[in-house]
Amino acid sequence: MIRNPEGTGLSMTQNTEEIWRLIDAKVPEFTALSDRIWHMPELAYTETRSCAEHTAMLREQGFRVTEQVAGIPTAVMGEAGEGGPVIAILGEYDALPGLSQEAGVAEQRPLPGPGFGHGCGHNLLGAASLLAATAVKDFLAANNLPGRVRYYGCPAEEGGAAKGFIVRDGAFADVDIAISWHPAAFAAVQEAVSLANTRIDFSFQGRASHAAAAPHLGRSALDAVELMNVGVNYMREHMPSDARIHYAYLDAGGVAPNVVQPTAKVRYLIRARDLVELRALIARVRKIAEGAALMTETKMAAKVVSGVSNLLGNTPLERAMQANLERLGPPPFDEADHAKAAEFQATLSEEDIASAWRRIGLPMRKGVSLCDVVPGLEVKGAPMMGSTDVGDVSWVVPTVQARGATYAIGTPGHSWQLTAQGMLPAAHKGMVHVAKVMAGTAVDAIRDPALVAAAKADLAARTAGHPYEPVLSPEVQPPLTMSLGDTSRSAA
Ligand SMILES: [Zn+2]
């Protein structure tokens, strides 16, 4: 069922609730924060200025601030309130390389500079989450209610898996529920489908030799990598259909074909439906790497670089969030917003637009450029086959995420079109709207201990028999100095 409040009177209820009025009261400061972050795009783990902006806003709004969460320089947490349940609202602020773009222009026009851009909308993501947390703080104070709200400013969602390290450090140990969102084409509750993944570097060590004069003395590490890839490619036929394996050569052993390559390194990105399947697949890939080393008489070493868990849903929280969405109705986009979004749609293919409708699970309606509906919870789209580091949070805390409608339907993720739309009035309306959805859900949890208990019982049932065992082993450290090449490959 599609619920469109137009003409039903539902939209009349918009902003009548106290928590939503508290959001509206602070819109200018937070849209300005989002715009400032848009103007200072910074890559994973180097979000120094963006994190400083969020930290300053937390202080300005009266939060108790903890900097360098989990020892990560660009992670920050702010808490407000006393006692009661602990509600975490998660934000992000990292940008992407290669996606610099002039704001508001429906034509590819990179800005001068290093070429970074907010092509995933994380400028909005952080600002809306901090706005929601601020409104919840104000609500607790105005009603003199017990309860704590926390904003977690999480860096490096794009390939850095920062939330996994923050979870491992215990920063979510006393949190009762977690709420987050991501920019999207449609306003909806996020369907909890995302793949667990890990990046592992396989290094081979052989023996150099003159490739013509003494080939029998050489042992080629490059051969080992190639045999490993052949082995994994044969395995593809026999792995679960949702699993994904990708690889990239980090070191092909040099540029001289007349030297037997003594070293070679390949990075594998392995994805699977859940942690259980992922671990089984990692074990098989390792066996193939060992086999390649055995065949070539080289030595193999494997190093885990990053890892994220699959996302766990939470039915009670999803229902609560959906109820908020339905009371709110879709974001209040106007004619000018639709016209601007149509300009961006004109730069997209028919297939881009069709796949956005398929992903949300609604029949395509031509000529509709922005979200004008609230899909029911029973509407299921094509599952997202990427990954997110929110997955790790969802294994230790009941977690729910919204999709916030902030851009033209069909805009691809990680595109210049997405960067370009990040400061439009529609983006601002979408971020305020989703802040209301998140804050409303938080207030439901504060008011209703039974909702928190049900959310916890749901998580316990989902993890029964296979408790959280992170992909990140204890020796893996946050890749604070990850190269641009790494960050261009998003966790998503
Ligand atoms: Zn993103």
Boltz pocket constraint, residues with backbone or C-beta under 6 A from the ligand:
constraints:
  - pocket:
      binder: B
      contacts: [[A, 120], [A, 121], [A, 122], [A, 157], [A, 182], [A, 492]]
      max_distance: 6.0
